[in-house]
Amino acid sequence: MSADALLQLRDVGKTFGDTVALEPTSLSVDEGSFVAIVGPSGCGKSTLFNVIAGLLTPDSGEVRLSDEPVTGTTGHVGYMLQKDLLVPWRTVEGNITMAARLTRRVTSEDRAEARRVAEQYGLGEFLRHYPSALSGGMRQRVAFMRTLVTHQPLLLLDEPFGALDAQTRLEMQQWLLQVWKDTGRTVLFITHDVDESIFLSDRVLVMSPRPGRIIADLANPLARPRDVDVLIDPQFIEMKSQIMHLLHGGRR
């Protein structure tokens, strides 16, 4: 395990009845890094996230954050799902401050932070708008801001852009890279989109079909910062070919 690791999983496994959802899995995620996970549907990606978040207790193994055991406990990560889950009767500001609202009273400091974050990332003029007035990309920005203001060092993003059209998705990917650069948070990102995994990440973890396990841990050779031109870079194409080969039954 890396000495710089924020997250460590040691032989974490999970079974539901007779179904092995996740074979004993170990991985390490360095602080400040961006790690993507790709794999076929049903391979245990979301199970892995739920174990890390403490929503599921593994049948084996241990989860450590900043070298402290957190297995089976909640409240130590920010977690964003594919569905934005915005509360329709609350404004953008009200949705950004939802985490505070669910655990305590919302303070003037919470509201000021929501305004600052919204203004910094392009939604300052929409603070009084309701979700129904927002585009899909704007709704996902609000959901991400709500995750960001939890101030957790590790963000788990489970296909957050999966429901967006291709153009909006690329815009959101570029937006996310800017936020990640600004905040220095550690990101673990699930996607089915191989291009997305390469465009965003420092490393790509490839998982096998169920029972899920990590079959490759690939360092991304592409330099940062990245723009859309990287999508036709020979290194990008080579890495995509390698991942596709792994996902469709090949071997490195």
Secondary structure, DSSP 8 states (H G I E B T S, - for coil): --TTEEEEEEEEEEEETTEEEEEEEEEEEETT-EEEEE--TTSSHHHHHHHHHTSS--SEEEEEETTEE-TT--SSSEEE-SS----TTS-HHHHHTHHHHHHS---HHHHHHHHHHHHHTT-GGGTT--GGGS-HHHHHHHHHHHHHTT--SEEEEESTTTTS-HHHHHHHHHHHHHHHHHH--EEEEE-S-HHHHHHH-SEEEEE-SSSB-EEEEEE----SS--GGGGG-HHHHHHHHHHHHHHTT---
